[in-house]
Amino acid sequence: MCFRPPTVRKPKKCPQCGILNPATIKTCNKCGAELPGDTTPCPHCGVQQPVTNKVCKNCGFNGKSGSGDPAKHK
């Protein structure tokens, strides 16, 4: 179980060299490759996804009570 506050973002892993970079930068500190966009975990299932998603791509959670059933959306 992770006790990281929701406001603290995970470091970004470079797709080219694999080094971890601070969550706030857009290019890798080591090789200069473009890093993936900002992600956030779904509050229902925990799967990382773009912050712009309004519905979880894994479980379908949309912030409303009763939404978010992984069995229905896989």
Summary of the structure (lengths in Angstrom):
residues: 74
radius of gyration: 14.5
end to end distance: 23.6
largest distance: 44.3
contacts: 153
relative contact order: 0.14
helix: 5%
strand: 16%
